[in-house]
Amino acid sequence: MYKTLLTLSAFIVLQTINAQEKKNRETDTIKQLKEVIIEGKKEIKYTKETSSTVSKMNLKELENPQVYNSISAALLKDQVATNFNDAIKNATGITRVWESTGRGGDGGEFYTMRGFSVQPTMVNGFPALNNGIIDPANIESIEVIKGPSGTLFGSSLISYGGLINIVTKKPKHLFGGEIGYNSGTYGSDRVTVDINTPLNEEKNVLLRVNAAYQKQNSFQDAGFNKSFFIAPSLNYIVNDKLSFLINTEFTQRESANAPMLFLSRYAPLSFNDISLFEKNYKKSFTSNELTISNPTFSIQAQMVYKLSKNWTSQTVLSRGNTKTDGYYSYLFDASNGTAFGRSISKRNGETYTTDIQQNFIGDFKIGKFRNRLVAGLDYYKSSIKNGSTGWVSNGAVTLHDGNDTGDLTRAGVDNLLIDSFDGNSNAENEVYSAYVSDLINITQKLSVMASVRIDHFKGKTAYFIDEEVNGQTAISPKFGLVYQPVLDKVSLFANYMNGFTNISPKEVSNIDGSNPRLKTFDPEHANQIEVGVKTNLLKDKISATVSYYNINVKDRVMTDPDNINNSIQGEEIESKGVEVSIIANPIDGLNMILGISNNKAKYTKGNLADGYVGLRPEESGPETLINFWASYTITKGTLKGFGFGLGQNHASKNKTLNRANIGTFEIPSYTILNSALSYDSNQFNITLKLNNILNEKYYSGWSTVTPQQLRTLTAGLTYKF
């Protein structure tokens, strides 16, 4: 690892020397271009006016009938965001409910959005799984795309609430870069490198390399996270029509994670407030010997060819591999008011993904009607391999006194796991899809979007499920309407969107156990109706989105009320709410974001014996979320370059466990304040970031209760060249 960092450092030095030698040969045009770029940094807006991934074609936000939030690299730099969770908090209506477990298949962080859980599984609009934590070093922007989006993105990797797409940094035409170092509370150290350079005199072969090394200890009595990340990106511009782009990311990560505390799902709750957990806020109930590793690799190769003035071909091959190797444990409520039993396993597995897409993107007229259209074919394959041990008991924790009877040494746990190997298992699935989406301008101010996807799935949905889906076909439509009463300033929009989930067959039988058989199901569907307004006012100084949505999920599999041995489709969920997003740059140097969301979700139909009907789903998280950040940078005078920022994140109470036959456990509401000081010049940047100013104790959870980070102070220095 350190050799790699030294090699990168040597490369930076050599490139800097080389750049200096070439300085006198720079043309006046290039010099002027550099000056324009430097001058452009004075005004940083926390917004992107267009996106090419949200609708798989380049549209302005006001033209798009779908709602999304874009989190820019400039905002992350102002906030000194060194982890993905801090970055995503800037989007409206999203919060983390599960931290990364590192386990195979779904070990990444879980968030909740519009009432449904979601993981960050897309990079540049294509699949990119990760069983660990995403490093923000290579992020140009994060697009949080709202609502069921099965029409353009399928069903395998997204949620009914939406999806999280990471847009990575791309090569540029000039040599330059940054070296950064951050150090802070709990032994936090982070080194980042960003190098961009042309590889030939014609400047049509461009390379950009982003890298990061980070080590962070837990605020609890044990636990750490250590990672190395590198992301080379190569762009070859053959001519005005043809270009190739290759993006790669490598991550090596090792961590010791605190086990999550699961509340009982099988017996009535024996406690009803947070005080028992507050006594143990800084106890991890693990040790630094029990680590888990999550190496990850991904590559995206893209060819773009301009077929004509009106048509472009985009061909993309994406491959990914994420692994799990190490110890994973959890604590489960023993239903006696204080004790939690520990289960532990040594997880070993990996996931391979392949995605091939061919898109044809057009911008043309039929008569007087302008059409912007994407038509595509998509092939996705996922292969999950599991070779983990079984689960064994390893003592218990009593929260009233913090006592732990478990053996938290590696040797002790390995001894417990002897003869517990479950055997190898795997799951493969393939998805064949075709889709088309057309945005038609009826007039300059009125446009209509019509889209549809045909999706055919076969294989296993998970490695722990024996039954395979022989073939399920789903049709997913999407419609949108946009009217701009003031062109490019005010947009009234409405959308109808669809998402779906492929369901595995289940073993069922008659109520007396006779006639055992395999039962198949239709895909589960979610439909959203949304209306709202988008604005871009005062010469692009204030942009806002206000919307109301209603999502209905139907055909969920549930236990047959008349036969406990049978499963039927019929459970339903309704999730509705309001979201407000505002981004403002009212005066030179002042940038602000504000997000407010309120979500009402509940089971509207199901088996009453399951205890869910009429209640909020546990994955839905807090009903109300508010995020705010404002930063001001002095742009003139002797104090030019000095800046400061202040922000907050608020969440209402979270019903982390919510069942009529078990009880309801509420995680308290919280408000977290953050601040930053900075000085920025052409050559260097100095930052000081204080998170959780008031040292608030707060929690997250999804049938769990997990303490969150206490106050941290981070100082940073970045050298620019």
For each residue, the residues with C-beta under 8 A, 3 or more apart:
1: 4 5 213 228 252
2: 5 6
3: 6 7
4: 1 7 8 211 228 230
5: 1 2 8 9 191 211 213 228
6: 2 3 9 10
7: 3 4 10 11
8: 4 5 11 12 193 195 209 211 230
9: 5 6 12 13 193
10: 6 7 13 14
11: 7 8 14 15 195
12: 8 9 15 16 177 179 193 195 721
13: 9 10 16 17
14: 10 11 17 18
15: 11 12 18 19 175 177 195 197
16: 12 13 19 20 721
17: 13 14 20 21
18: 14 15 21 22
19: 15 16 22 23 175 721
20: 16 17 23
21: 17 18
22: 18 19 25 26
23: 19 20 26
24:
25: 22
26: 22 23 30 31
27: 30 31
28: 31 32
29: 32 33
30: 26 27 33 34 174
31: 26 27 28 34 35
32: 28 29 35 36
33: 29 30 36 37 174
34: 30 31 37 38 174
35: 31 32 38 39
36: 32 33 39 40
37: 33 34 40 41 174
38: 34 35 41 682
39: 35 36 42
40: 36 37 43
41: 37 38 44
42: 39 588 635
43: 40 585 588
44: 41 74 78 591 633
45: 72 74 540 583 585 591
46: 71 72 74 75 90 583 585 591 592 593
47: 70 72 543 583
48: 51 61 70 72 141
49: 60 61 536 540
50: 58 59 60 61
51: 48 54 55 58 59 61 64 68 70 143
52: 56 57 58 59
53: 56 124 125 143 165 167
54: 51 59 64 66 68 143 145 165
55: 51 59 64 66 152 374 437 439 449
56: 52 53 125 152 359 361 374 376 437
57: 52 361 372 373 374 437 439
58: 50 51 52
59: 50 51 52 54 55 63 64 372 439
60: 49 50 63 64 488
61: 48 49 50 51 64 68 534 536 543 545
62: 482 484 488 489 491 534 536
63: 59 60 439 447 482 491
64: 51 54 55 59 60 61 68 480 482 493
65: 449 480 481 482 493 494 495
66: 54 55 145 146 147 149 480 495 497
67: 146 147 530 532 545 547 549 579
68: 51 54 61 64 143 144 145 146 162
69: 90 91 92 143 144 146 581 595
70: 47 48 51 141 142 143 144
71: 46 75 76 87 88 90 91 141 142 143 144
72: 45 46 47 48 75 76 140 141
73: 76 77 139 140 141 169
74: 44 45 46 77 78
75: 46 71 72 78 79 90 591 593 629
76: 71 72 73 79 81 87 136 139
77: 73 74 80 81 685
78: 44 74 75 591 629 631 643 645 676 678
79: 75 76 86 87 90 629 645 647 674 676 689
80: 77 182 676 687 689 714 716
81: 76 77 86 87 136
82: 86 136 182 188 190 214 714
83: 86 87 133 136
84: 87 88 109 120 133 134 135 136
85: 88 89 96 109
86: 79 81 82 83 89 691
87: 71 76 79 81 83 84 90 136 139 142
88: 71 84 85 91 94 96 111 120 142 144 164
89: 85 86 94 95 627 649
90: 46 69 71 75 79 87 593 595 627 629
91: 69 71 88 94 142 144 595 627
92: 69 144 579 580 581 595 596 597 625 627
93: 113 114 146 577 579 595 597 599 625
94: 88 89 91 111 112 113 118 144 625
95: 89 111 112 621 622 625 649 651 700
96: 85 88 99 109 110 111 700
97: 110 111 112 117 619 621 654 700 701 702
98: 101 109 110 117 260 700 702 704 706
99: 96 109 257 260 700 706
100: 107 108 109 131 132 133 255 257
101: 98 107 257 260 328
102: 107 131 132 255 257 292 293 294 324 326 328 347
103: 106 107 131 292 324 328 347
104: 107 131 323 324 347 348 349 350 351 384 386 388 463
105: 131 349 351 384 386 462 463
106: 103 110 119 131
107: 100 101 102 103 104 131 132 294 324
108: 100 119 120 121 129 130 131 132 133 134
109: 84 85 96 98 99 100 119 120 133 134
110: 96 97 98 106 117 118 119 702
111: 88 94 95 96 97 117 118 119 120 164
112: 94 95 97 115 116 117 118 161 619 620 621 702
113: 93 94 116 118 144 146 159 161 162
114: 93 146 147 160 161 162 549 551 575 577 599
115: 112 160 161 551 573 575 577 599 601 617 619 620
116: 112 113 159 160 161 551 575 617 619 620
117: 97 98 110 111 112 159 161 619 702
118: 94 110 111 112 113 158 159 161 162 163 164
119: 106 108 109 110 111 157 159 164
120: 84 88 108 109 111 130 134 164 166
121: 108 127 128 129 130 157 158 163 164
122: 125 126 127 128 153 157 158 163 164 165 166
123: 126 127 128 165 166 167 168 247 249 298 300
124: 53 165 166 167 168 247 300
125: 53 56 122 153 165
126: 122 123 300 316 318 355 357
127: 121 122 123 156 157 318 320 353 355 380
128: 121 122 123 166 249 298 300 318 320 353
129: 108 121 157 296 320 322 351 353
130: 108 120 121 133 134 251 294 296 322
131: 100 102 103 104 105 106 107 108 294 296 322 323 324 351
132: 100 102 107 108 227 251 253 255 294 296 322
133: 83 84 100 108 109 130 225 227 253 255
134: 84 108 109 120 130 166
135: 84 138 212 214 227 229 251
136: 76 81 82 83 84 87 139
137: 192 194 210 211 212 229 231
138: 135 168 169 210 229 231 249
139: 73 76 87 136 142 166 167 168 169
140: 72 73 167 168 169 170
141: 48 70 71 72 73 166 167
142: 70 71 87 88 91 139 164 165 166 167
143: 51 53 54 68 69 70 71 164 165 166 167
144: 68 69 70 71 88 91 92 94 113 162 164 165
145: 54 66 68 149 162 163 164 165
146: 66 67 68 69 93 113 114 161 162 549 579
147: 66 67 114 160 161 162 495 497 499 528 530 549 551
148: 159 160 161 162 497 498 499 526 527 528 551
149: 66 145 152 153 158 162 163 497 499
150: 153 154 155 158 453 455 474 476 498 499 500
151: 435 437 451 452 453 476 477 478 497 498
152: 55 56 149 435 437 451 453 478
153: 122 125 149 150 157 158 163
154: 150 157 158 378 380 431 433 453 455
155: 150 158 431 455 457 474 476 499 500 501 502 523
156: 127 380 382 429 431 457 502
157: 119 121 122 127 129 153 154 163
158: 118 121 122 149 150 153 154 155 162 163 499
159: 113 116 117 118 119 148 162 163 499
160: 114 115 116 147 148 499 526 528 551 553 575
161: 112 113 114 115 116 117 118 146 147 148 551 575
162: 68 113 114 118 144 145 146 147 148 149 158 159
163: 118 121 122 145 149 153 157 158 159
164: 88 111 118 119 120 121 122 142 143 144 145
165: 53 54 122 123 124 125 142 143 144 145
166: 120 122 123 124 128 134 139 141 142 143
167: 53 123 124 139 140 141 142 143
168: 123 124 138 139 140 231 233 247 249
169: 73 138 139 140 194 208 210 231 233
170: 140 208 233 235 245 247
171: 196 206 207 208 233 234 235
172: 176 196 206 208
173: 198 203 206
174: 30 33 34 37 196 198
175: 15 19 196 197 198
176: 172 196 720 721
177: 12 15 193 194 195 196 197 720 721
178: 192 193 194 718 719 720 721
179: 12 191 192 193 194 718 719 721
180: 190 191 192 193 685 716 717 718 719
181: 189 190 191 192 716 717 718
182: 80 82 188 189 190 192 687 714 715 716
183: 188 189 190 714 715 716
184: 188 689 712 713 714 715
185: 188 219 711 712 713 714
186: 216 217 218 219 712
187: 215 216 217 224
188: 82 182 183 184 185 214 215 216 217 712 714
189: 181 182 183 214 215 216
190: 82 180 181 182 183 212 213 214 215 216
191: 5 179 180 181 212 213 214
192: 137 178 179 180 181 182 210 211 212 718
193: 8 9 12 177 178 179 180 209 210 211 212
194: 137 169 177 178 179 208 209 210
195: 8 11 12 15 177 207 208 209 210
196: 171 172 174 175 176 177 206 207 208
197: 15 175 177 206 207 208
198: 173 174 175 201 203 205 206 207
199: 205 206 207
200: 203 204 205
201: 198
202: 205
203: 173 198 200 206
204: 200 236 237 238
205: 198 199 200 202 234 235 236 237
206: 171 172 173 196 197 198 199 203 234 235 236 237
207: 171 195 196 197 198 199 232 233 234 235
208: 169 170 171 172 194 195 196 197 232 233 235
209: 8 193 194 195 230 231 232 233
210: 137 138 169 192 193 194 195 229 230 231 233
211: 4 5 8 137 192 193 228 229 230 231
212: 135 137 190 191 192 193 227 228 229 230
213: 1 5 190 191 227 228 229
214: 82 135 188 189 190 191 225 226 227 229
215: 187 188 189 190 224 225 226 227
216: 186 187 188 189 190 224 225 226
217: 186 187 188 223 224
218: 186 221 222 223 224 225 256 258 284
219: 185 186 282 709 710 712
220: 223 258 281 282 283 284 707
221: 218 282 283 284
222: 218 256 258 284 286 287 288
223: 217 218 220 255 256 257 258 284 286 288
224: 187 215 216 217 218 255 256 288
225: 133 214 215 216 218 253 254 255
226: 214 215 216 253 254 255
227: 132 133 135 212 213 214 215 251 252 253 254
228: 1 4 5 211 212 213 251 252 253
229: 135 137 138 210 211 212 213 214 249 250 251 252
230: 4 8 209 210 211 212 249 250
231: 137 138 168 169 209 210 211 247 248 249 250
232: 207 208 209 248
233: 168 169 170 171 207 208 209 210 245 246 247 248
234: 171 205 206 207 244 245 246
235: 170 171 205 206 207 208 243 244 245 246
236: 204 205 206 243 244 245
237: 204 205 206 243
238: 204 241 242 243 244
239: 242
240: 306
241: 238 305 306
242: 238 239 303 304 305 306
243: 235 236 237 238 303 304
244: 234 235 236 238 301 302 303 304
245: 170 233 234 235 236 300 301 302 304
246: 233 234 235 299 300 301 302
247: 123 124 168 170 231 233 299 300 302
248: 231 232 233 297 298 299 300
249: 123 128 138 168 229 230 231 296 297 298 299
250: 229 230 231 296 297
251: 130 132 135 227 228 229 294 295 296 297
252: 1 227 228 229 293 295
253: 132 133 225 226 227 228 293 294 295 296
254: 225 226 227 291 292 293 294 326
255: 100 102 132 133 223 224 225 226 291 292 294
256: 218 222 223 224 286 287 288 289 290 291 292
257: 99 100 101 102 223 286 292 328
258: 218 220 222 223 284 285 286 706
259: 285 286 329 330 331 342
260: 98 99 101 330 331 704 706
261: 277 330 331 333 340 704 705 706
262: 265 330 331 332 333 340 703 704
263: 269 333 656 657 665 703 704 705
264: 267 268 269 270 332 333 334 335 662
265: 262 657 659 662 703
266: 335 662
267: 264 270 335 662
268: 264 335 661 662 663
269: 263 264 272 335 657 662 663 664 665
270: 264 267 333 335 336 337
271: 276 337 338 665
272: 269 663 665
273: 276
274: 277 278 667 668 699 705
275: 278 279
276: 271 273 279 280 338 399 400
277: 261 274 280 281 399 699 705 707
278: 274 275 281 697
279: 275 276 399 400 402
280: 276 277 283 285 399 402
281: 220 277 278 697 707
282: 219 220 221 707
283: 220 221 280 402
284: 218 220 221 222 223 258
285: 258 259 280 331 342 397 404 406
286: 222 223 256 257 258 259 290 329 408
287: 222 256 290 408 409
288: 222 223 224 256 291
289: 256 408 409 410
290: 256 286 287 326 327 329 344 408 410 413
291: 254 255 256 288 326 327
292: 102 103 254 255 256 257 324 325 326 327 328 347
293: 102 252 253 254 323 324 325 326
294: 102 107 130 131 132 251 253 254 255 322 323 324
295: 251 252 253 322 323
296: 129 130 131 132 249 250 251 253 320 321 322 323
297: 248 249 250 251 320 321 322
298: 123 128 248 249 318 319 320 321
299: 246 247 248 249 318 319 320
300: 123 124 126 128 245 246 247 248 316 317 318
301: 244 245 246 316 317 318
302: 244 245 246 247 314 315 316 317
303: 242 243 244 313 314 315 316
304: 242 243 244 245 312 313 314 315
305: 241 242 312 313 315
306: 240 241 242 311 312 313
307: 311 312 313 360
308: 311
309:
310: 362 363 364
311: 306 307 308 360 361 362 364
312: 304 305 306 307 360 361 362
313: 303 304 305 306 307 358 359 360 361
314: 302 303 304 357 358 359 360 361
315: 302 303 304 305 357 358 359
316: 126 300 301 302 303 355 356 357 358 359
317: 300 301 302 354 355 356
318: 126 127 128 298 299 300 301 353 354 355 356 357
319: 298 299 352 353 354 355
320: 127 128 129 296 297 298 299 351 352 353
321: 296 297 298 350 351 352 353
322: 129 130 131 132 294 295 296 297 350 351
323: 104 131 293 294 295 296 349 350 351
324: 102 103 104 107 131 292 293 294 347 348 349 350
325: 292 293 347 348
326: 102 254 290 291 292 293 346 347
327: 290 291 292 344 345 346 347 410 413
328: 101 102 103 257 292 344 345 346 347
329: 259 286 290 342 343 344 345 394
330: 259 260 261 262 342 343
331: 259 260 261 262 285 340 341 342 397
332: 262 264 340 341 343
333: 261 262 263 264 270 340
334: 264 339 340 341 396
335: 264 266 267 268 269 270
336: 270 339
337: 270 271
338: 271 276 398 399 400
339: 334 336 396 397 398 399
340: 261 262 331 332 333 334 396 397 398 399
341: 331 332 334 393 395 396
342: 259 285 329 330 331 393 394 395 396 397 406
343: 329 330 332 391 392 393 394
344: 290 327 328 329 391 392 394 413 416 417
345: 327 328 329 388 389 390 391 392 417 420
346: 326 327 328 388 389 413 414 417
347: 102 103 104 292 324 325 326 327 328 388 389
348: 104 324 325 386 387 388 389
349: 104 105 323 324 384 385 386 387 388 463
350: 104 321 322 323 324 384 385
351: 104 105 129 131 320 321 322 323 382 383 384 385
352: 319 320 321 382 383 385
353: 127 128 129 318 319 320 321 380 381 382 383
354: 317 318 319 379 380 381
355: 126 127 316 317 318 319 378 379 380 381
356: 316 317 318 378 379
357: 126 314 315 316 318 376 377 378 379
358: 313 314 315 316 376 377
359: 56 313 314 315 316 374 375 376
360: 307 311 312 313 314 374 375 376
361: 56 57 311 312 313 314 373 374
362: 310 311 312 371 372 373 374 375
363: 310 370 371 372 373
364: 310 311 370 371 373
365: 368 369 370 371
366: 369 371
367:
368: 365
369: 365 366 440 441 442
370: 363 364 365 440 441
371: 362 363 364 365 366 438 439 440 441
372: 57 59 362 363 438 439
373: 57 361 362 363 364 436 437 438 439
374: 55 56 57 359 360 361 362 435 436 437
375: 359 360 362 435 436 437
376: 56 357 358 359 360 434 435 436
377: 357 358 433 434
378: 154 355 356 357 431 432 433 434 435
379: 354 355 356 357 430 431 432 433
380: 127 154 156 353 354 355 430 431 433
381: 353 354 355 428 429 430 431
382: 156 351 352 353 427 428 429 459
383: 351 352 353 426 427 428
384: 104 105 349 350 351 426 427 428 462 463
385: 349 350 351 352 424 425 426 463
386: 104 105 348 349 424 425 426 463 464
387: 348 349 424
388: 104 345 346 347 348 349 422
389: 345 346 347 348 392 417 420 421 422
390: 345 417 420 421 422
391: 343 344 345 420
392: 343 344 345 389 416 417 420
393: 341 342 343
394: 329 342 343 344 406 407 413 416
395: 341 342 404 405 406 407
396: 334 339 340 341 342 404 405 406
397: 285 331 339 340 342 402 403 404 405 406
398: 338 339 340 401 402 403
399: 276 277 279 280 338 339 340 402
400: 276 279 338
401: 398
402: 279 280 283 397 398 399
403: 397 398
404: 285 395 396 397 408
405: 395 396 397
406: 285 342 394 395 396 397
407: 394 395 412 413 416
408: 286 287 289 290 404 412 413
409: 287 289 412 413
410: 289 290 327 413 414
411: 414 415
412: 407 408 409 415 416
413: 290 327 344 346 394 407 408 409 410 416 417
414: 346 410 411 417 418
415: 411 412 418
416: 344 392 394 407 412 413 420
417: 344 345 346 389 390 392 413 414 420
418: 414 415
419:
420: 345 389 390 391 392 416 417
421: 389 390
422: 388 389 390 425
423:
424: 385 386 387
425: 385 386 422 463 464
426: 383 384 385 386 463
427: 382 383 384 459 460 461 462 463 465
428: 381 382 383 384 459 460
429: 156 381 382 457 458 459 460 461 469
430: 379 380 381 457 458 459
431: 154 155 156 378 379 380 381 455 456 457
432: 378 379 455 456
433: 154 377 378 379 380 453 454 455 456
434: 376 377 378 453 454
435: 151 152 374 375 376 378 451 452 453 454
436: 373 374 375 376 451 452
437: 55 56 57 151 152 373 374 375 449 450 451 478
438: 371 372 373 449 450 451
439: 55 57 59 63 371 372 373 447 448 449 480
440: 369 370 371 447 448 449 450
441: 369 370 371 444 446 447
442: 369 446 447 448
443: 446
444: 441 487
445: 483 484 485 487
446: 441 442 443 482 483 484
447: 63 439 440 441 442 481 482 483
448: 439 440 442 479 480 481 482
449: 55 65 437 438 439 440 478 479 480 481 482 495
450: 437 438 440 478 479
451: 151 152 435 436 437 438 477 478 479
452: 151 435 436 475 476 477 478
453: 150 151 152 154 433 434 435 474 475 476 477
454: 433 434 435 473 474 475
455: 150 154 155 431 432 433 473 474 475 476 500
456: 431 432 433 471 472 473
457: 155 156 429 430 431 469 471 472 473 474 502 523
458: 429 430 468 469 470 471 472
459: 382 427 428 429 430 468 469
460: 427 428 429 463 465 467 468 469 504
461: 427 429 465 469 502 503 504
462: 105 384 427 465 504
463: 104 105 349 384 385 386 425 426 427 460
464: 386 425
465: 427 460 461 462 504
466:
467: 460 504 505 506 507 518
468: 458 459 460 504 505
469: 429 457 458 459 460 461 472 502 503 504 505 520
470: 458 520
471: 456 457 458
472: 456 457 458 469 502 503 522 523
473: 454 455 456 457
474: 150 155 453 454 455 457 500 502 523 525
475: 452 453 454 455
476: 150 151 155 452 453 455 498 499 500
477: 151 451 452 453 496 498
478: 151 152 437 449 450 451 452 495 496 497 498
479: 448 449 450 451 495 496
480: 64 65 66 439 448 449 493 494 495 496
481: 65 447 448 449 493 494 495
482: 62 63 64 65 446 447 448 449 491 492 493
483: 445 446 447 491 492 493
484: 62 445 446 487 488 489 490 491 492
485: 445 490 492
486: 489 490
487: 444 445 484
488: 60 62 484 536
489: 62 484 486 535 536 537
490: 484 485 486 533 534 535 537
491: 62 63 482 483 484 533 534 535
492: 482 483 484 485 532 533
493: 64 65 480 481 482 483 531 532 533 534 547
494: 65 480 481 529 530 531 532
495: 65 66 147 449 478 479 480 481 528 529 530
496: 477 478 479 480 527 528 529
497: 66 147 148 149 151 478 527 528 530
498: 148 150 151 476 477 478 525 526 527 528
499: 147 148 149 150 155 158 159 160 476 525 526 528
500: 150 155 455 474 476 523 524 525 526
501: 155 523 524
502: 155 156 457 461 469 472 474 523
503: 461 469 472 521 522 523 524 557 569
504: 460 461 462 465 467 468 469
505: 467 468 469 518 519 520 521
506: 467 518 519 521 557 567
507: 467 516 517 518 519
508: 516 517 518 519 565 566 567
509: 513 514 515 516 517 565 566
510: 513 514 515 563 565 566
511: 562 563 564 565 566
512:
513: 509 510 516 565
514: 509 510
515: 509 510
516: 507 508 509 513
517: 507 508 509
518: 467 505 506 507 508
519: 505 506 507 508 566 567
520: 469 470 505
521: 503 505 506 524 555 557 567 569
522: 472 503 555 569
523: 155 457 472 474 500 501 502 503 555
524: 500 501 503 521 553 554 555 556 557 569
525: 474 498 499 500 553 554 555
526: 148 160 498 499 500 551 552 553 554
527: 148 496 497 498 551 552 554
528: 147 148 160 495 496 497 498 499 549 550 551 552
529: 494 495 496 549 550
530: 67 147 494 495 497 547 548 549 550
531: 493 494 547 548
532: 67 492 493 494 545 546 547 548
533: 490 491 492 493 544 545 546 547
534: 61 62 490 491 493 543 544 545
535: 489 490 491 542 543 544 545
536: 49 61 62 488 489 540 542 543
537: 489 490 541 542 543 544
538: 541 542 586
539:
540: 45 49 536 543 585
541: 537 538 584 585 586
542: 535 536 537 538 582 583 584 585 586
543: 47 61 534 535 536 537 540 582 583 584
544: 533 534 535 537 580 581 582 583
545: 61 67 532 533 534 535 579 580 581
546: 532 533 578 579 580 581
547: 67 493 530 531 532 533 578 579
548: 530 531 532 576 577 578
549: 67 114 146 147 528 529 530 576 577 579
550: 528 529 530 574 575 576
551: 114 115 116 147 148 160 161 526 527 528 573 574 575 576
552: 526 527 528 572 573 574
553: 160 524 525 526 556 572 573 574 575
554: 524 525 526 527 572
555: 521 522 523 524 525 569 570
556: 524 553 569 570 571 572 573 606
557: 503 506 521 524 567 568 569 571
558: 567 568 569 570 571 606 607 610
559: 564 566 567 607 609 610
560: 563 564 565 566 567 568 607
561: 607 608 609
562: 511 566
563: 510 511 560 566
564: 511 559 560
565: 508 509 510 511 513 560
566: 508 509 510 511 519 559 560 562 563
567: 506 508 519 521 557 558 559 560
568: 557 558 560
569: 503 521 522 524 555 556 557 558
570: 555 556 558 605 606
571: 556 557 558 603 605 606 607 612
572: 552 553 554 556 603 604 605 606
573: 115 551 552 553 556 601 602 603 604 617
574: 550 551 552 553 601 602 604
575: 114 115 116 160 161 550 551 553 599 600 601 620
576: 548 549 550 551 599 600 601
577: 93 114 115 548 549 597 598 599 600 601
578: 546 547 548 597 598
579: 67 92 93 146 545 546 547 549 595 596 597
580: 92 544 545 546 594 595 596 597
581: 69 92 544 545 546 593 594 595
582: 542 543 544 592 593 594 595
583: 45 46 47 542 543 544 591 592 593
584: 541 542 543 590 591 592 593 594
585: 43 45 46 540 541 542 590 591 592
586: 538 541 542 590 592
587: 590
588: 42 43 635
589: 632 633 634 635 643
590: 584 585 586 587 630 631 632
591: 44 45 46 75 78 583 584 585 630 631 632
592: 46 582 583 584 585 586 628 629 630 631
593: 46 75 90 581 582 583 584 627 628 629 630
594: 580 581 582 584 626 627 628
595: 69 90 91 92 93 579 580 581 582 625 626 627 628
596: 92 579 580 624 625 626
597: 92 93 577 578 579 580 624 625 626
598: 577 578 623 624
599: 93 114 115 575 576 577 620 623 624
600: 575 576 577 616 623
601: 115 573 574 575 576 577 616 617 620
602: 573 574 614 615 616 617
603: 571 572 573 606 612 613 614 615 617
604: 572 573 574 613 614
605: 570 571 572 613
606: 556 558 570 571 572 603 610 612 613
607: 558 559 560 561 571 610 613
608: 561 611 613 660
609: 559 561 661
610: 558 559 606 607 613 659 661
611: 608 615 659 660 661 662
612: 571 603 606 615 617 659 660
613: 603 604 605 606 607 608 610 660
614: 602 603 604 660
615: 602 603 611 612 655 658 659 660 664
616: 600 601 602 620 623 655 658
617: 115 116 573 601 602 603 612 620 658
618: 655 656 657 658 702 703
619: 97 112 115 116 117 702
620: 112 115 116 575 599 601 616 617 623
621: 95 97 112 651 654 702
622: 95 625 651 652 653 654 669
623: 598 599 600 616 620 652 653
624: 596 597 598 599 650 651 652
625: 92 93 94 95 595 596 597 622 649 650 651 652
626: 594 595 596 597 648 649 650
627: 89 90 91 92 593 594 595 647 648 649 650
628: 592 593 594 595 647 648 649
629: 75 78 79 90 592 593 645 646 647 674
630: 590 591 592 593 645 646 647
631: 78 590 591 592 643 644 645 646 676
632: 589 590 591 643 644 645
633: 44 589 641 642 643 678 680
634: 589 637 639 640 641 642 643
635: 42 588 589 640
636: 640
637: 634 640
638:
639: 634 642
640: 634 635 636 637
641: 633 634 679 680 681
642: 633 634 639 678 679
643: 78 589 631 632 633 634 676 677 678 679 680
644: 631 632 675 676 677 678
645: 78 79 629 630 631 632 675 676 678
646: 629 630 631 673 674 675 676
647: 79 627 628 629 630 673 674 675
648: 626 627 628 671 672 673 674
649: 89 95 625 626 627 628 671 672 674
650: 624 625 626 627 669 670 671 672
651: 95 621 622 624 625 654 669 670 698
652: 622 623 624 625 669
653: 622 623 666 667 668 669
654: 97 621 622 651 666 667 699 700 701
655: 615 616 618 658 664 665 666 667
656: 263 618 665 666 667 701 702 703 704 705
657: 263 265 269 618 662 663 664 665 703
658: 615 616 617 618 655 664 665
659: 265 610 611 612 615 662 663 664
660: 608 611 612 613 614 615
661: 268 609 610 611
662: 264 265 266 267 268 269 611 657 659
663: 268 269 272 657 659
664: 269 615 655 657 658 659
665: 263 269 271 272 655 656 657 658 705
666: 653 654 655 656
667: 274 653 654 655 656 699 700 701 705
668: 274 653 698 699
669: 622 650 651 652 653
670: 650 651 696 698 699
671: 648 649 650 696
672: 648 649 650 691 692 694 696 698
673: 646 647 648 692 693 694
674: 79 629 646 647 648 649 689 690 691 692 693
675: 644 645 646 647 689 690 693
676: 78 79 80 631 643 644 645 646 687 688 689 690
677: 643 644 687 688
678: 78 633 642 643 644 645 685 686 687 688
679: 641 642 643 685 686
680: 633 641 643 685 686
681: 641 684 685
682: 38 720
683: 719 720 721
684: 681 717 718 719 720
685: 77 180 678 679 680 681 716 717 718 720
686: 678 679 680 715 716 717 718
687: 80 182 676 677 678 714 715 716 717 718
688: 676 677 678 713 714 715 716
689: 79 80 184 674 675 676 712 713 714 715 716
690: 674 675 676 693 711 712 713
691: 86 672 674 709 711 712 713 714
692: 672 673 674 695 696 709 710 711 712
693: 673 674 675 690 711
694: 672 673 711
695: 692 710 711
696: 670 671 672 692 710
697: 278 281 707 710
698: 651 668 670 672 707 708
699: 274 277 654 667 668 670 705 706 707 708
700: 95 96 97 98 99 654 667 706 708
701: 97 654 656 667 704 705 706
702: 97 98 110 112 117 618 619 621 656
703: 262 263 265 618 656 657
704: 98 260 261 262 263 656 701
705: 261 263 274 277 656 665 667 699 701
706: 98 99 258 260 261 699 700 701
707: 220 277 281 282 697 698 699
708: 698 699 700
709: 219 691 692 712
710: 219 692 695 696 697
711: 185 690 691 692 693 694 695
712: 184 185 186 188 219 689 690 691 692 709
713: 184 185 688 689 690 691
714: 80 82 182 183 184 185 188 687 688 689 691
715: 182 183 184 686 687 688 689
716: 80 180 181 182 183 685 686 687 688 689
717: 180 181 684 685 686 687
718: 178 179 180 181 192 684 685 686 687
719: 178 179 180 683 684
720: 176 177 178 682 683 684 685
721: 12 16 19 176 177 178 179 683
